[in-house]
Amino acid sequence: MSRKADESESGPLSPLGAGTGPEAPDTGRSLLLAAQDAGIELPSSCRNGTCRTCLCRVVSGRIVHTIDWPGLSAEEKAEGCVLPCVAEARSDLVLDVPHARSLFD
């Protein structure tokens, strides 16, 4: 997992398979936890898909939500929105995470 060096704090986040990150998704682990393991702090609160604090957008890649109703409307899902606390990667990903920050700063 890595943050693209040329992106701002509010720019896309490349949590899986980009740059120095792992080449394959870490299945069985939420995007939120995988990001934390890589030193990237995503906004979060409830960690169960209801508060929407971690809401972000999938720019590229495939995810699966680990709960049946992840607190997103059908329109939000169609727009690529995801709740990283209850989603797992199924491919390499690029996420647009407005308030992500590096834990190494």
C-alpha positions, 0 to 999 in steps of 0.5 A, spaced: 500 500 500 502 506 498 500 513 497 502 516 490 508 521 491 505 526 486 498 526 489 496 531 495 493 529 501 486 529 498 488 526 492 487 519 490 490 513 495 493 507 492 492 502 497 493 495 494 498 493 488 501 500 486 508 503 488 511 499 493 505 496 496 503 488 495 502 486 488 496 482 490 490 484 494 490 482 502 483 479 501 480 477 508 482 484 511 478 491 510 481 496 506 481 501 512 485 496 516 490 494 510 491 502 509 493 502 517 498 497 516 501 501 510 501 507 514 495 510 511 490 513 516 483 513 513 478 517 517 473 512 521 469 512 527 464 506 527 468 501 523 461 497 521 459 501 515 453 505 518 457 512 520 459 513 513 466 517 516 470 513 511 466 514 505 471 515 499 470 513 492 474 507 488 477 510 482 479 504 479 479 496 481 474 492 484 472 491 491 466 487 495 463 490 501 463 484 507 456 486 509 449 486 505 447 493 506 453 497 507 450 504 508 450 506 501 445 508 497 444 505 490 446 511 487 452 512 491 454 505 489 453 506 482 458 512 483 463 508 485 463 510 493 465 505 498 466 504 505 473 502 507 471 499 514 466 494 511 470 493 504 475 488 501 479 489 495 478 484 489 484 487 485 489 492 485 485 499 487 486 506 487 481 510 492 480 517 492 480 519 500 479 526 501 482 526 508 487 521 508 494 522 511 500 518 512 502 516 519 509 517 517 509 524 517 
